[in-house]
Amino acid sequence: MIIENSKEVTINEDIEKEIYECFSLFDTNKCGYIDIREFYFALKSLGLNFKKEQVKNLFLEIKKSIDDKLNFDEFFDIASKHIHKRYNDEEIEQMFSLFDPNDTGYNFFFFFQ
C-alpha cells in the first residue's frame, strides 16, 4: 500500500504483477535495470502518458543523472504512485457511456438491482 498526500492508494496484486511484467519487458538485457528511454516507454505501456520532460523530472527525482538506471524497486515506487492517473476524465466518461446507452446519467446496471 502506498500513501500519497495523506490519502491511501491501494495497489492490488494485479497491478503489482502488471508493473513487474512491464519492468521485465523493458529490461531487455535482463540486468535488473532500465535506462531513461526504457523508463519512458515502460510508463507509456502502463497507460501513463507523461510528456518526455515529465518523465525526465520523475527520473531525476530518484537519480542524479539521466545516464543512471532504475532498478525494479525504484520503478515500482514511481509507477505505483502514478498508476491511478492512467485514465483521464474523458476516458472515464467514455467508459461510463458504455453502460449508459441512453445517456441518462445512470449506470445501466443500476436498473437490474
Summary of the structure (lengths in Angstrom):
residues: 113
radius of gyration: 17.4
end to end distance: 32.0
largest distance: 55.4
contacts: 265
relative contact order: 0.14
helix: 57%
strand: 9%
